Amino acid sequence: MIVDLEAIRTNYRLLACRSRGTTAAVVKGDGYGHGMLRSALALQEAGARLFFTARLDDAFSLRDHLEPECVISVLDGANSSTMAEAVASGIVPVINSHEQLSAAVSVAHKTMRPPRVFVHIDTGMNRLGLAHGRISEIVDLVNLLDIRAYLTHFAAADDMHIAFCERQVAALRAAVAKLPAAPLSIANSSGIFLDPSFHGDITRPGKSLFGIHPLADGDNPKSEPAIVLAPVIQVRQLRSGDPVGYSSTWHAPSDRRIAVIAVGYANGYSRIASNHGQVAFDGRSAPIVGRVSMDLIAVDITELSETTIAAGSVAEIVGPSISYRQLAAIMATNEHEALISLGRSCPRIYLGHKPAPSKVGGAQRYRLIASEFAAPNLG
């Protein structure tokens, strides 16, 4: 996986321009598969000063590398055994439950100082958060904390379910009217592309920082930072009727030429793509034939020039010819899971200080990157 850090920085600046108020950066899922630490450092360079992780361990890891003025919050929060350490380390936990609230209050009593927290109020996602209809039960406890913001999470902004989003915003505003004054954090990636009335004071883009389309329909308004390439390790000539792969699920309908590529489900490329996925060679697509195996796939290159594809050629798994959304469709999932799976299992190479690949687009950018990071570096 080749990650263009300048594209991530550009995406943050675009989102910050669209946002009303402060723009945070959500780097959970190991930076949506792009690498949490390197992505966070790039986002810091772009101006981000508030970061959200999902897990407390990730928050601790970021704390060691970001500038002291950066605020790091953990969306899952902390429990009674980790709350004191989190607060002492400068982490700002999100309070999602009565148990977490009690743990934070306990820290306040022991230290004689109110810990900084975000308070998550559930307004319809029914996942994490304090129930918006039971806020009166927590008023006295919340008064003992340093509330940096109240947040909620849209359940259907990506589907443009505006009425549901409006109900969530109304529920949040009604809930916080009973609580100490603090900023509101409402919009996620999708919410930023709705009317600014949905933003609140702090927006929390995550997937859109990494080029994942924020809405169900329409063109992606942002750069896709990751390109995944894999080397061809063998080219084979088949006769009509020859099978390919485990269980012989595909047979050559005529004399065919196939390329065997070093990527498979051990690298996060889903077995679901068997017999219907595709890769690209310099903008020309080649269908996957046979089963995706642990480390290899086979693609039919019969229709492509025999002189240009050989052992050592580079296939595009995702990039200018295969978008994140197309990759997700091939793998029968969403862009998040597809990229996290690939990012977790493929070696990463970071761009960001090499101007040429970052400043050109489409097929030209692909050719520059593919030539620089040829098969010996990708195996």
C-alpha positions as CSV (number, residue, x, y, z in Angstrom):
1,M,0.0,0.0,0.0
2,I,1.4,3.4,-1.1
3,V,0.0,6.2,1.0
4,D,0.1,9.8,-0.2
5,L,0.3,11.9,3.0
6,E,-0.1,15.1,1.0
7,A,-3.5,13.8,-0.1
8,I,-4.5,13.3,3.5
9,R,-3.4,16.8,4.4
10,T,-5.3,18.2,1.4
11,N,-8.4,16.3,2.5
12,Y,-8.2,17.8,6.0
13,R,-7.9,21.3,4.7
14,L,-10.9,20.8,2.4
15,L,-13.0,19.5,5.3
16,A,-11.8,22.2,7.6
17,C,-13.0,24.8,5.0
18,R,-16.4,23.2,4.9
19,S,-16.8,22.8,8.6
20,R,-18.2,25.4,10.9
21,G,-16.0,25.7,14.0
22,T,-13.2,23.3,14.9
23,T,-12.3,20.3,12.8
24,A,-11.0,17.3,14.6
25,A,-9.4,14.2,13.0
26,V,-10.7,10.7,13.7
27,V,-7.8,8.2,13.1
28,K,-9.4,5.0,14.4
29,G,-9.0,1.7,12.6
30,D,-5.3,2.4,12.3
31,G,-6.1,5.5,10.3
32,Y,-8.7,3.6,8.3
33,G,-5.9,1.3,7.1
34,H,-3.5,4.1,6.2
35,G,-1.4,3.9,9.4
36,M,-2.6,5.8,12.4
37,L,0.7,7.4,13.5
38,R,1.9,8.6,10.1
39,S,-1.6,9.8,9.2
40,A,-1.9,11.7,12.5
41,L,1.4,13.4,12.0
42,A,0.4,14.5,8.5
43,L,-2.9,15.8,9.8
44,Q,-1.1,17.7,12.5
45,E,1.0,19.4,9.8
46,A,-2.3,20.3,8.1
47,G,-3.6,22.0,11.2
48,A,-5.4,19.4,13.2
49,R,-5.1,19.8,17.0
50,L,-7.9,17.5,18.2
51,F,-7.7,13.8,17.5
52,F,-10.0,10.9,18.2
53,T,-9.0,7.3,18.5
54,A,-11.3,4.3,19.2
55,R,-9.1,2.5,21.7
56,L,-7.2,3.8,24.7
57,D,-4.0,2.1,23.7
58,D,-4.0,4.0,20.5
59,A,-4.5,7.3,22.4
60,F,-1.5,6.5,24.6
61,S,0.6,5.8,21.5
62,L,-0.4,9.0,19.8
63,R,0.3,11.0,23.0
64,D,4.0,10.1,22.7
65,H,4.3,11.5,19.2
66,L,2.1,14.5,18.7
67,E,2.8,18.1,19.8
68,P,1.9,18.9,23.4
69,E,-0.9,21.3,22.5
70,C,-2.7,18.5,20.6
71,V,-5.7,17.1,22.4
72,I,-6.3,13.3,22.1
73,S,-9.6,11.8,23.0
74,V,-10.7,8.1,23.0
75,L,-14.1,7.4,21.7
76,D,-14.6,4.1,23.6
77,G,-13.7,6.0,26.8
78,A,-12.0,4.5,29.8
79,N,-13.3,2.3,32.6
80,S,-12.7,2.3,36.4
81,S,-9.3,0.6,36.1
82,T,-8.0,2.9,33.3
83,M,-9.7,6.2,33.9
84,A,-7.1,7.6,36.3
85,E,-4.2,6.7,34.1
86,A,-5.9,8.2,31.0
87,V,-6.6,11.5,32.7
88,A,-3.1,11.7,34.3
89,S,-1.6,11.2,30.8
90,G,-3.6,14.1,29.4
91,I,-6.0,11.9,27.4
92,V,-9.6,13.3,27.2
93,P,-11.9,10.3,27.5
94,V,-15.4,10.2,26.1
95,I,-18.0,9.4,28.7
96,N,-20.4,6.8,27.2
97,S,-22.1,5.2,30.2
98,H,-23.0,5.6,33.8
99,E,-20.1,3.4,34.7
100,Q,-17.6,5.6,32.9
101,L,-19.2,8.7,34.4
102,S,-18.8,7.2,37.9
103,A,-15.2,6.4,37.1
104,A,-14.5,10.0,36.0
105,V,-16.2,11.4,39.1
106,S,-14.1,9.1,41.3
107,V,-10.9,10.6,39.7
108,A,-12.3,14.1,40.4
109,H,-12.7,13.2,44.1
110,K,-9.3,11.6,44.4
111,T,-7.4,14.4,42.6
112,M,-9.5,17.3,43.8
113,R,-9.6,18.4,40.2
114,P,-12.3,17.9,37.6
115,P,-11.0,15.8,34.7
116,R,-11.4,16.9,31.2
117,V,-14.0,14.8,29.3
118,F,-16.3,14.7,26.4
119,V,-19.8,13.5,27.1
120,H,-21.4,11.3,24.5
121,I,-25.2,11.6,24.4
122,D,-27.0,8.9,22.3
123,T,-29.7,10.4,20.2
124,G,-30.7,7.4,18.0
125,M,-27.6,5.4,17.1
126,N,-28.2,3.1,20.1
127,R,-24.6,2.0,20.2
128,L,-22.5,4.1,22.7
129,G,-23.6,7.1,24.8
130,L,-25.8,8.2,27.6
131,A,-29.5,8.0,26.8
132,H,-30.8,11.5,25.9
133,G,-34.0,10.8,27.7
134,R,-32.3,10.1,31.0
135,I,-30.1,13.2,31.3
136,S,-31.8,14.4,34.5
137,E,-30.2,11.5,36.3
138,I,-26.6,12.6,35.6
139,V,-26.8,16.4,36.1
140,D,-25.2,16.4,39.6
141,L,-22.3,14.1,38.5
142,V,-21.6,16.0,35.3
143,N,-21.2,19.2,37.3
144,L,-18.1,17.6,38.9
145,L,-16.3,17.3,35.5
146,D,-14.6,19.6,33.1
147,I,-16.9,19.1,30.0
148,R,-15.0,20.0,26.9
149,A,-17.9,19.2,24.6
150,Y,-21.1,17.1,24.2
151,L,-21.1,14.8,21.3
152,T,-23.5,12.6,19.4
153,H,-23.2,10.5,16.4
154,F,-25.3,10.5,13.2
155,A,-26.8,7.2,12.3
156,A,-27.9,8.0,8.8
157,A,-26.2,11.1,7.5
158,D,-24.5,9.1,4.7
159,D,-27.9,8.1,3.5
160,M,-29.1,11.7,3.5
161,H,-31.9,10.8,5.9
162,I,-32.3,14.5,6.8
163,A,-35.4,14.0,9.0
164,F,-33.6,11.5,11.2
165,C,-30.5,13.8,11.5
166,E,-32.8,16.7,12.5
167,R,-34.4,14.5,15.2
168,Q,-31.0,13.7,16.5
169,V,-29.8,17.3,16.6
170,A,-33.0,18.3,18.4
171,A,-32.7,15.5,20.9
172,L,-29.1,16.6,21.7
173,R,-30.0,20.2,22.1
174,A,-32.9,19.4,24.4
175,A,-30.6,17.1,26.5
176,V,-27.7,19.6,26.9
177,A,-30.2,22.4,27.9
178,K,-30.2,20.7,31.4
179,L,-26.4,20.4,31.6
180,P,-23.5,22.8,32.1
181,A,-22.8,24.8,29.0
182,A,-20.2,23.4,26.6
183,P,-19.6,23.2,22.8
184,L,-21.4,20.6,20.7
185,S,-19.8,18.1,18.4
186,I,-22.3,16.7,16.0
187,A,-21.2,16.1,12.4
188,N,-19.2,13.1,11.3
189,S,-17.7,12.9,7.7
190,S,-21.2,12.7,6.1
191,G,-22.6,15.4,8.3
192,I,-20.0,17.9,7.1
193,F,-21.6,17.6,3.7
194,L,-25.0,18.5,5.0
195,D,-26.2,22.0,5.8
196,P,-23.9,23.8,8.4
197,S,-26.8,23.7,10.9
198,F,-25.8,20.0,11.4
199,H,-22.2,20.7,12.1
200,G,-22.2,21.9,15.7
201,D,-19.0,23.5,17.1
202,I,-16.6,20.6,16.5
203,T,-16.8,18.3,13.5
204,R,-15.3,14.9,13.6
205,P,-14.3,13.7,10.0
206,G,-12.8,10.2,9.9
207,K,-13.3,8.3,6.7
208,S,-13.4,11.4,4.5
209,L,-9.9,12.3,5.6
210,F,-8.8,9.2,3.8
211,G,-10.7,9.7,0.6
212,I,-13.6,7.4,1.5
213,H,-16.8,8.8,0.0
214,P,-18.9,10.4,2.7
215,L,-22.3,10.0,1.1
216,A,-24.1,7.1,-0.5
217,D,-24.4,8.8,-3.9
218,G,-22.5,11.3,-6.0
219,D,-18.9,12.0,-6.9
220,N,-16.2,11.8,-4.3
221,P,-15.0,15.4,-3.6
222,K,-11.7,14.4,-2.1
223,S,-8.4,12.7,-2.9
224,E,-8.0,9.0,-2.4
225,P,-4.6,8.7,-0.7
226,A,-3.9,5.0,-0.9
227,I,-2.8,3.1,-4.0
228,V,-2.4,-0.7,-3.6
229,L,-0.1,-2.4,-6.1
230,A,1.0,-6.0,-6.4
231,P,3.6,-7.7,-8.6
232,V,3.0,-10.2,-11.3
233,I,5.2,-13.2,-10.5
234,Q,4.3,-15.5,-13.4
235,V,2.5,-15.4,-16.7
236,R,1.0,-18.7,-18.0
237,Q,-0.6,-19.8,-21.3
238,L,-3.7,-22.0,-20.9
239,R,-5.5,-24.2,-23.4
240,S,-9.2,-24.3,-23.7
241,G,-10.8,-26.1,-20.8
242,D,-7.8,-25.7,-18.4
243,P,-8.9,-25.0,-14.8
244,V,-7.5,-22.3,-12.5
245,G,-7.2,-22.3,-8.8
246,Y,-8.7,-24.3,-5.9
247,S,-11.7,-26.4,-6.7
248,S,-11.3,-25.6,-10.4
249,T,-14.1,-23.0,-10.2
250,W,-13.1,-21.5,-13.6
251,H,-12.1,-23.1,-16.8
252,A,-10.6,-21.3,-19.8
253,P,-13.3,-20.9,-22.4
254,S,-10.6,-20.8,-25.1
255,D,-6.8,-20.5,-25.3
256,R,-6.1,-17.8,-22.7
257,R,-3.2,-16.0,-21.1
258,I,-3.2,-15.4,-17.3
259,A,-1.1,-13.5,-14.9
260,V,-0.5,-14.8,-11.4
261,I,-0.3,-11.8,-8.9
262,A,1.2,-11.8,-5.4
263,V,-1.8,-10.7,-3.4
264,G,-4.5,-12.8,-1.6
265,Y,-6.6,-13.0,1.5
266,A,-3.6,-13.0,3.7
267,N,-3.0,-9.5,2.4
268,G,-6.6,-8.4,3.1
269,Y,-7.9,-9.0,-0.4
270,S,-11.1,-10.8,0.2
271,R,-11.9,-14.3,-1.1
272,I,-15.3,-13.0,-2.0
273,A,-13.6,-11.4,-5.1
274,S,-13.1,-14.9,-6.5
275,N,-14.2,-15.0,-10.2
276,H,-15.7,-11.5,-10.3
277,G,-13.1,-9.0,-9.1
278,Q,-10.7,-7.1,-11.3
279,V,-7.3,-5.5,-11.2
280,A,-5.8,-3.0,-13.6
281,F,-2.6,-2.5,-15.6
282,D,-2.0,1.1,-16.5
283,G,-5.8,1.7,-16.7
284,R,-6.7,-1.5,-18.5
285,S,-8.8,-3.9,-16.5
286,A,-8.2,-7.7,-16.1
287,P,-10.7,-10.0,-14.5
288,I,-9.9,-12.3,-11.6
289,V,-10.3,-16.0,-12.7
290,G,-10.6,-18.8,-10.2
291,R,-10.5,-18.6,-6.4
292,V,-8.6,-15.9,-4.5
293,S,-6.1,-17.9,-2.5
294,M,-4.1,-17.0,0.6
295,D,-1.2,-15.2,-1.3
296,L,-2.1,-15.3,-5.0
297,I,-4.8,-14.4,-7.5
298,A,-4.9,-15.1,-11.2
299,V,-6.2,-12.7,-13.8
300,D,-7.1,-13.1,-17.4
301,I,-4.8,-10.9,-19.5
302,T,-5.6,-12.4,-22.9
303,E,-7.1,-9.1,-24.2
304,L,-4.1,-7.1,-23.1
305,S,-0.9,-6.7,-25.0
306,E,1.5,-9.7,-24.4
307,T,4.5,-7.5,-24.7
308,T,3.6,-5.2,-21.7
309,I,2.7,-7.7,-18.9
310,A,5.3,-10.2,-17.7
311,A,6.8,-11.3,-14.4
312,G,7.8,-8.1,-12.6
313,S,4.9,-6.0,-14.0
314,V,2.8,-4.2,-11.4
315,A,-1.0,-4.6,-11.1
316,E,-3.2,-2.0,-9.5
317,I,-5.5,-3.3,-6.8
318,V,-6.9,0.1,-6.0
319,G,-6.0,3.4,-7.4
320,P,-6.9,5.7,-10.3
321,S,-8.6,2.9,-12.3
322,I,-10.2,1.1,-9.4
323,S,-11.8,3.5,-6.9
324,Y,-12.3,2.8,-3.2
325,R,-16.0,2.3,-3.9
326,Q,-15.3,-0.1,-6.7
327,L,-12.9,-2.0,-4.5
328,A,-15.6,-2.2,-1.8
329,A,-18.1,-3.6,-4.3
330,I,-15.7,-6.2,-5.5
331,M,-15.1,-7.3,-1.8
332,A,-18.8,-7.0,-0.9
333,T,-18.3,-4.6,1.9
334,N,-17.8,-0.8,2.5
335,E,-14.7,1.2,1.7
336,H,-13.7,1.3,5.4
337,E,-13.4,-2.5,5.8
338,A,-11.7,-3.0,2.4
339,L,-9.0,-0.4,3.1
340,I,-8.5,-1.4,6.8
341,S,-8.1,-5.1,5.6
342,L,-5.5,-4.2,3.0
343,G,-3.7,-1.7,5.2
344,R,-3.4,-4.2,8.0
345,S,-1.8,-6.9,5.9
346,C,0.2,-5.1,3.2
347,P,3.5,-3.3,3.7
348,R,3.1,0.5,3.6
349,I,5.2,3.0,1.7
350,Y,4.6,6.6,2.4
351,L,4.8,9.5,0.0
352,G,4.5,13.1,1.0
353,H,7.8,14.7,0.4
354,K,8.2,13.5,-3.2
355,P,6.4,16.3,-5.1
356,A,5.9,14.7,-8.5
357,P,3.6,11.8,-7.5
358,S,1.6,14.1,-5.2
359,K,1.0,16.9,-7.8
360,V,-0.1,14.8,-10.8
361,G,-3.2,12.8,-11.0
362,G,-4.9,9.8,-12.5
363,A,-3.0,7.5,-14.8
364,Q,0.1,9.7,-14.9
365,R,0.4,9.6,-11.2
366,Y,-0.1,5.8,-11.2
367,R,2.7,5.3,-13.8
368,L,5.1,7.4,-11.8
369,I,4.4,5.5,-8.6
370,A,4.4,2.1,-10.2
371,S,7.7,2.8,-11.9
372,E,9.3,4.0,-8.7
373,F,8.0,1.2,-6.5
374,A,8.4,-1.7,-8.9
375,A,7.9,-5.4,-8.1
376,P,11.1,-6.0,-6.1
377,N,9.9,-3.4,-3.6
378,L,6.4,-4.8,-3.4
379,G,6.9,-8.5,-2.8
